[in-house]
């Protein structure tokens, strides 16, 4: 028998944790609660949750450090930041250090529930990916979550890895920005679509810095194509 999906909420406000727990239980999930960053990390390591709802302003260890620590251990687990820090700088920082979603308080618990379910769907799809992909000197191993150009390993953030895998699964095909948003960020993503461009630039720079024979080409007005570099 499969165990229930575990949702870990790391939040120091008991009123918010009680509200979130009520909605998680209503969806049939098991709810784990931690009231500070230290306890949050302990429960992450001890309980192996399937998704994390993470506040930023936490006692003992703040949410930024909690997120970074978890990402070093598990690059795929969904992390949804739930915080009162709604400035663009904070949102960008949160996404850059590995959050999958960023929700600003006050929040609608129904929206939070929908985002948790969407994050879990994306993880399930990722978990079904078993194969490795190889292109001349470029190798992508989704089981180990590693990328190599020749003998050199490229260190990639989760969204960068997901983007590269989508490109490598469709070599020489043009993928639109919207297709990439849907496949990597999910159909319910309502953030800035230019986030795709930012992440693609990072992937492109990493491929170039490691002398990969494959690159991502911009097809102006249409999208992007993953293709082998010309040797002319």
N, C-alpha and C positions, 0 to 999 in steps of 0.2 A: 504494500500500500504506500502510495506517495505521501510524503510529509507535507503539511500545509506550507504555503508561501510565508516566509517570515519578513516582516517589515520592521526595521529598527528606526525609531525616532529619537534623535539626540536633541533635546530641547529642555531649557531650564524653567519654563513656565508651565506649572502643572495644569492650568486651565487649557492651554493649547494641547498638551500631550493627551489630556482626557478627551478632547474633541477629536483629535486625529485617531486615537485608539478606537473610538466609537465607530468612525467611518471605516477604518481598516477591518475591524471585526465584522462589520456589516457586509463587506466584500468577501468575507470568508478567509481572511488572512490572519496569521498569528501576529500579535503586536508585541514588540519588545520596546522598552522605554529606558533611556539613559538621561540623567539630568545634568551631566557635565561631560566635557570632552574626554576626560580620562576614563570614565565609566563607559562612554560610547565606544572607545577603542577596545576596551576589555570585552564588551559584548560582541563587537565585530569579530574579534579573534575567537571567542568562546562559542558563539551561537551560529556563526556562518549565515547571516541574514541574506535575503535575496535582493533587498532594496533598502536604501538609507535615506531618511528625511533628516536634513542636518541644518540646525541653526548655526549662525556664525558667532554671535556674542555669547560665549559659553564660559562658565567657571573652569578653572584649572588649565584646560587646553582649549584654545579657541577653534572655531569651525574650520578656519583656513588650514591649520596644522593637522586637524583630524582628517580633512579631505586629502591632503598631500600624503599623509601616512597610509591611508587606505589605498590610494592609487598606486603606491609603490608595491603594495601587497597584491592587489587585485585590480587590473586595468579595466575590467568589464562590468563590475557590479554597478548598477545605477545609483547615482548620488543626486538627490534633489535638494538644493539649498533653499531653505525657507527662512527668510530673514527680513528685518525691518530696514536693512541697508539697501536702498533702491537706486543709488546713483549709478550712472553708466559705468563709471570706473570700477565699482564693486562688482557689477554684473559681469563685465569683461574679465576681471581678475578671477572670479569664481569659475567661469567657463574655461579659462586658460589653465587653471590648476587641476581641472578634471571633472568638474560638475557636469552632469548631463542636462540639468534643467535648473532654473533659478526663479523662485517664486517670492514675490515681495508681500510682506504683511501690510495691512490686514488681507486675508486671503479667503477665497470661497472654498470650503472643504469639499464640495462636489468637483470643483476644478482640480484640486489637489488629487482627489481620488482618480480622476480621469488621467492625470499626468503620471501617476504611479502605475496605472494599468498599461499606459502606452510605453513607459520605460521597461516594464516587465516583458511586454510583447517584443520589443526590440532585442532584449537580452536573450529571449527564447530563440529568436531567429539567429542571433550570433552564436548561441550554444549549439545550433544544428550545423554550423559550418565546420567541416572536419578536414577538408583537404588543404594541401599546400599548393601554391601556384609558383611556377618558375618561368622566367623569361631571360634568356641569355645569362647575364651576370646578376640578375635580380631574383631573389627567392622570398616568398611571403608564406609564413607558416602561421595559420590562424589558431591552431591548437596550442602552440607555444607563445602566440602573440609576439612574434619576432619577425624582423625584416633584415635581409642581408643583401648588400651589393658586393658581389665577390665574397671575400672573407670578412668584410667589415659589417658590423651591425649598425643599423640605423635606429636610433631611439625615437619612438613616435608616441604621441599622446593618443588616447582611445579614439577620438574623432578622426584624427589623421590616419590612423590605422584602418578605420572603417572606410574612409574615403578611398585610400589606396586599394583596399580589397575590392571595392565596387568598380574602380577603374580597371584593375587587373582582371576582374571577372568578365570585362567587356572590352578587350583590347581593340584598338582601331575604330571603336564606335564613339560617336558623339553623344555625350550625356549632358542634358540641360541642367541648369542650376536647380530648377524645381525638382527634377528627378533625383538629384543628389540630396536635396533637402528632405524629400520624402523617404529616401532609403536610409539615410544616416541619422537625421534628426527626428524623423517621424512625421506622419501626416498632420499631426496636430500642432506642429511647430509654428509659433506666431511671432518669432523674433525677427531680427534684421536678416533678410536673405543674403546680404553681403557677407555674412559670416562664412558662407561657402568659399568666397573668394579669398578671405584671409587664411582659412585652413588649407586651401589648395596651394597658395603661395608658400606656406610652410613645408608642405609635402614636396613641392617642386624644388625648393631650395635644398632640402635634405637629399633628394635624389641627385641633384647637381653636385653637391659638396662631396658626395661619395662616388662620383664618376659613374653613376648608373648609365647603362646604355638605353634606358627608357625614360621618357619624360611626359609631362602633361602639357599639351598644347591648347592655347585658347583659340576657339573658333568664334570670331567676333560676331556678336548678335545671336549666337545659337547656344554655345556651351563649351565643353572641354572634351579633349580626346587624349587617351593614353596610347602612346605610340613609340616605336623604336626610333632613336635618333638617326638622322641621315648621315651617312659616312662620305657623302660627295665632297 
